[in-house]
Amino acid sequence: MVSVEVSRMGKTRVVFIDPGAKVNSSYYCNIVLEKGLLPDIRAIAYVIITGGHCSKMERQLTPPGPG
């Protein structure tokens, strides 16, 4: 199973769910969201909020967006 978010504002990386994993709320929050989708969602939101314009220091401190 995989999980990915796609919208006109951007996309996240594909998160693969381990075969046989019991996907309950804890697994989804800790593995799928926290380690997979949220870093990309935060990067997309940052670009939207700043309008794509930021200083050199901000670019260095901001994690790269999704591929």
N, C-alpha and C positions, 0 to 999 in steps of 0.2 A: 504494500500500500504506500502511496505517496501523498504529500500535502504540499500545496503551492498556492500562493495568492497572486492574482493577476488583475490589474485594473488599468484604466487609461493613464493613470499617474505613474505606473511602474509595475515591476514584478519582483517576486522574491525568488530565492534559490529553491530548488526542489529538496524537500526533506523526505528521506526514505524511512519508513517505519520498519523496524526489525521484524522479520518473519516470526510469527507466533507471539508477538508482543501483545499484552493485554492493554488496549488503549482505553484507559479510564481518564478521569479528569486530571489526576496527578501526572500521569505519563504525558498527556497532551500539553499541560501547562509547563512542565519542567523540560521536556525533550523537544516537542514539536515547536512550541511557541518560543520559549526562552533561548534555546540553543539553535533554533532554526529560523523562524520567521521574523521574530521581533527585531533583531539587528537590522535586517533589510527594511522593515517597515519604518523603523526610526530614521534610517538614512533617507528614505523617500520623503518622509514628513519634513525632515530638516531642509531638503532642497525646496519643497513646496513653500514652507514658511519663509525661507530667506529669498525666495524668488530666484534661486540659482546663483545669487551674488553673495560672496563672502570673502573675507580677507584671507591672505596667505596663511596666517596662523590658524584661523578657523578650519581651513582645508586640511591642515596638518593634524588637527585634533579630532576631526570628524572621521569616523570609520567609512571606508569606501562603500558606495552603494552597490546594489545588486548588479551582477554581470549582465 
